[in-house]
Each structure stands twice: as C-alpha cells, then as structure tokens.
C-alpha cells in the first residue's frame, strides 16, 4: 500500500461509528471523574492506578487498556502516553482524555482495529504528570495565561529538566567502552528529583515499556532523542548541534509516523518555525539537559519521543475539537508502532524465562534487556540483523533474522549454562599441585538456531 494512503485508510477505519465527545478543559476533579467514567464504561479492559502523588498531594493517575488489565502477558508490549508534564501545556492532557474515551467507545462498538490494539497491547495513559502546575495555569485561563504561568510544579521546578543527567555519563562511558544501556543512576539521585519525577522513574522501572510519547505544547513538531548535545563545551540554551542516538533512523521513522498521520504537522511550517517532515532531533533544535525522553532511552528499554502539538499552550475550548480531529489518527497510529522489529523469549534449557538477558544487535550500539518473564522487545526497521542474547552464567547465542514491515519477527533464545571446569590436580614428586594448563576451553557447537560463542 502506498505510504500516503495508510493514514487515510486508518482514519477511515476510525471514522466508522465515531462517538460525539465533549470538548472541555478539565480541572483535577473533573479529570479524575472522566477517567473513572471511562473505567466504569469499559470495566473488563481498563484499570486505573496511581503511581504516586504530586507536591500538593494530587494523585498521578494512569488509565490502562488491556484485555487482561493489571497483568503483563508474555510477548505483549507495554506502551505509554504522558501528558501535561508542563502544567500550562494543556492540549496533551485533553487529547489523552479524549483518546481514553475514544478507545473505550470504539471497543464497545466492536471497531476491529481498536479491539485488536487493546488485545495485543498493554496501553498506559497518564493525562497529567503535573496536576499542581495545571491548576495554577487554569486559574489564569486560556485568555490571560502567561507563557510560563503554571509550567513548573508546586516547588517551582521544571519537571523536564529534573531527571538524572545520564547523557553526560553515557558520553563518558562511550569513550571508555562502558555500558550503552541501563546506565546506573547516581547514588544520591532521589534527593535531587521532585516527587512527580521520582514517581515516574519508579513507574518506568516497574514496567518494561517499549515505546512512549510525552505530549507538550508551544510548537508543532515530533521531537526525538538525543535532547542533549554531545558537545559539552556549549552551554547556550539555543545552541544547535545534531546529536543522534544509535537508533537515529528508527527514531526518525517513529517521529514521521506521528507527523504524517497528523493533519498538518508534516507540512513543516508551524508557529513561525520550519521542521522538514515535521520532525526534529532534539539537540538540533536546542540542547536540553535532564529531559525525560533521553532518560527513558538511556535507563530503560523504552524508546520515547516528545510531541509538540500546538502553537498555543492553552488553546481555547472552541479549538479542542479541531485539535482532536487533527491528532486522533496519529495517536492511534503511533501506538501501533510498538508492533515492529523483533520480540521473543529468552529461556534456559528447562524453558524458564531469564530476566535481564541482554539483547544486542550488531551495528547498533544500544542494547535492551529481557523483562521479568524473560520476554524482550527490540524495535527495529525492516532489514536483516545479527542478534545476540547473553546472560550471566549462560553461553551467549547469536542468530541472524530478517525483519519485515508488517509485524514483529518472533525470535526466541534458549541459552545453555556455562560449563565450569574445576582445576585438575596432579601428584608430582609426592606433592599435589593444580595444573592450569590442563584446563581446556569449552568449544561450543553450532546449532541450527545460531552460533553459541
């Protein structure tokens, strides 16, 4: 199917039986009511949980969609949307409420696309990461809202500059051939972050998220990592240096998926700025330190992008329906991107899942790890790859696999335990001694599944 036809076909599928929605700004109590209303309408495929509280004690609620809410099913990827990280950037908050209601309504109607999405994906939606900041911005209203009013949390901290700075550690680690994934946090990190940031870090540490987007406002562009410039000599907020990740081409594809499914983002000219294809490398736009999307990529298995969705950070209510129609197909299409690349189980010879196994792709210097059940998900573009699974105490296993454009390839790894040979003891002239030279290396045998090395 031609590339330009795909968003059109998807949009037509969503238009079938689309429900009439209310387009209003929701204060905290109204937001909570809206989430619980959706949960009550779709009780068998939704769950509401809180990941923590804000500075002023408001819950950071998440609405989950799944055919088995509250349960991770092996080989079913975890996806998340986070909105309203900056309290005065409110469109994402309202879009995620609309998306929640839409997914529920279309599931009840039997929409095949939405039913399949909920059946095959565990979707987590957090409409507001900064409910305290939102309340400050909402008191001003869309007409008189200042550009920064309500942006920060109740302690005056910008939450998108509050995550541990793993970029600097990564750049240094790369120079000494250190780890390229799950970079350890500084010892004192908890004392340096806000309650909302702490809650999110603990949240993304508890779920094996594969793909994510956080929704902002003030521009119209899909922004992908790295956000922080590689060149540490430059400290200017607006200095631009393109700083790609090892997965740069994949991130561009993810960003374009949203941009081209959006009604006008892909055109490039928006809010007085121009971004080719409606996408940008974050550091190429401006360097940002301690941001959430880089943290996701460097500390977890999650690939996250940042969606800037409106020139007006607090659009009037009469503009919300137009914005929803512009973003609806893009929001659904981006979730579907979690189903690409390769996935599978890493297990031992008794078929027990191995948690924390490292999945390495030759030519891409960024690894991911298997989850608690031993399942893994590695987003990749179509192509042929050499992939290695390794775990402590096991012999690594390498396979070659081809990834297609339609669905993830299923690639399982069954690892054999390493053979540990004890030193051979010999008697020489009435004494006993260890002869290390007699310790033989174990030469693995090739199997039809790949090469063990």
Buried (B, 14 or more C-beta within 10 A) or exposed (E): EEEEEBBEEBBEBBEEEBEEBEBEBBBBEEBBEBBBEBBEEBEEBBBBBEBBBBBBEBBBBBBBBBBEBEEBBEBBBBBBBBBBBBBBBBBBBBBBBBBBBBBBBBBBEEBEBBBEBBBBBBBBBBBBBBBBBBBBBBEBEBEEBEEEBBBBBBBEBBBBBBBBBBBEBBBEBBEEEEBBBBBEBEEEBEEBBBBBBBBBBEBBEEBBBBBBBBBBBBBBBBBBBBBBBBEEEBEEEEEBBBBBBBBBBBBBBBBBBBBBBBBEBBBBEBBEBEBEBBBBBBBBBBBBBBBBBBBBBBBBBBBBBBBBBBBBBBBEEEBBBEBBBBBBBBBBBBBBBBBBBBBBBBBBEEEEBBBEBBBBBEEBBBBBBBBEBBBBBBBBBEEEBBBBBBBEEBBBBBBEBEBEEEEBBEBBBBBBEEEEEEEEEEEEEEEEEEEEEEEEEEEBEEEEEBBBE
